[in-house]
């Protein structure tokens, strides 16, 4: 299935205001925590049909946003990695989603998703050639690293001296 091109999604995290700004509006954030390698974010998803809570680590050095979703029903995946350009100006962090995602089933497999979106965006001029190549290189480096770690995301990140900590989402909602 070839998707229609859409502009790059840009999100902002205003840590001082405790607010996550997305293309669909502003959402309150209950937890922001700066880490040695980026920013941790956690917030509820209100009135979402599948997702009740979201946590993420913004990791600029890897060009990745590592997400964990808590679903209303059965778990669909363990981690969802967004390939992105991440920048910071003071208390505001910006995430430019570069279309490609990795879906990780911890200890089992990982797959790259949304290649069709990336190609459509490049053809429509929403991405430069360099951005497209950076997105592909980032996704493949992550997939290769995950493969070497037997698809155990914490093990792959630990090899890079990155140790992620998560909230107990059940206790927060």
N, C-alpha and C positions, 0 to 999 in steps of 0.2 A: 504494500500500500504506500503510495507516494503522497506525502502530506503537503498541503499548501504552505508556502513560506510565511513566516511571521517574524517581526522584528525581534531583536535580542531582548530577552526579559531582563530588566534591571531591578534589583531589590536593594533596599537600604535598611540597615539596622541602626537606629538611633539609641545608643546605649543609655544616654542621660534621660531621654524621654521614655525609655523602656517600650519602644514601639518598632514593629516590623512593617515596613511599607512594601507592598507588592503591587503587581499590575491590577489586582482586584481590590485594593484598599489597604487601610492601616489596621494592624492587629496588635493588641497588648501582649507584651512578653513578660512572663513571670520570672525568668532567669536569664541573665546575661552574666557570663564569667569570662574574663580575659585569661588566656592560657599562655604558656611560653611560645606556642606555635600559632596562636590565632585567637578565635573567639568561640565560646560555647553559647548556644541559644536554646531555649526551651519555651514552648508555648502550647496552649490548647488550640484545637481546631473546633470551632463552634459550628454546629449544624452541618457538618460534613457527613455525607452518606457512608464513607468507608473509614475515615481517619478521625481519631479522637485527640491525639496528642503528637507533637513533633519535637524532636531534638536534633540539633545539628552542631557540628564543629566546622567552622570556617578555617581552612588551612591554606593561607596564601602561598606558601613555599611549594605546595603540591598542586596548586590550581584546582583544589577539590573542596566541595562541601560534603562532608560525610554525615548522612542523615539516618535517623532511626525513627520509624513511625510506629505508633501504637494504634492498632486497628480495632474497630468495634467487633469484628468477627475474627476469623482465623488469620494468623500472620501470613502475609503474602510474600514477604522477603525479610531478611535480617537487616540489611543495610542498603541504602540507595545513595550513590555517589553522583553528585552533579559536577561536571567539568565546568570551571568558571574562572573568570578573572576576578580577583578579590583585592580590594584596595581599602585604605583607611585614611580619613581626614578627621583628626581629633576623636570625638565620640561617635562618629558616624562611619560605619563600614558599608561598603558597596559591593554587591555581587552581580557581575554580568554573566549570565548563564550562556555558555557556549554550546548549547543544544545537546551534546552527548552526555549520556548517563551510564552508570554501571549499576546493575542490579546484582546484589550479592546474597547468596544463600550460604551462610557461614558453614565452612567445612565441606561444602558440596560442589558449588560452581559459581561462576560469575559470568555475566554477559553484558556486552555493550548494546545500548538501546538508542534509538532516535537518530541513527545515521541518516535516514531519509530527511529528517528536519534540518540537519546540518547541511546537507547537499542542497536542499531547496533554498535555505537561507543564503548560502554562498552564491548560488545562481541568481538570486534576487538582489544581491548586493548588500545584504544586511551584515555580512562578515567580510573581512579582507582575506586574501589568500593566506597571509601570515597567521591570522587568527584561526582559520580553518586548520592549518597544519599544526598549530600549537594544540588545538583541541584534540586532534587525532593522536598526536604524540603523547599527550597527557593520558588519554583513555587507554592507549595501548601499554604505556609504562605501568599504569595502575593494574591493568588486567594481567600483565606478565608478572608483576610483583605478587599479586594475589595468587596466581598459579604456583609460583615458587613457594608460597606459604600455605599451600594446600587449601586455598580459598578461606583461610581463617584471617579475617581482617585485622583483629588485634595483633596477631603474630606478624603480619606484614608491616603494620605500622610500628610495632616494637623494634623491628630490625632497623627502622629509621629513627629510633629513639623518640617516638611519638606514642604517648599513652593516653587514650581517651577515657574520660570519666563521664558517666551518664547519670541522670536523675532516675529515681524510681517513679516512673510516670503514674503508676497505679495509686501511689500515695498523694500525688499532686492534683489529681482530677476528682 
